C-alpha cells in the first residue's frame, strides 16, 4: 500500500482523520512512511510533526488515542483518509 502513495518533496502526505461511526472530520495532519508503518503495525494513529520534526503517537500525552479501523488513499495516492 505504501508504494502506491505519492509523498511530497519532504516525504510527507496529508492525512484526514475522521470518526469511524459518523464520519465527522477530527483533524488533518501529516504522515511520512515511518508514521504510516507505525499506524499499520499498532492500529493506532501516528503522525509526523513538522514543527518538532519527529514522529508522534496521537494521544500519547493527551490520552485521546485514535484507534484506526480503516485506512484509505485517494485515486491519485496523494491523500490518506483514516477511519
Secondary structure, DSSP 8 states (H G I E B T S, - for coil): -GGG----TTS-EEEEEE-TTT--EEEEEEE-HHHHHHHHHHSB-EEEETTTTEEEETTTTTS---B-S-EEE-TTS-EEEE-
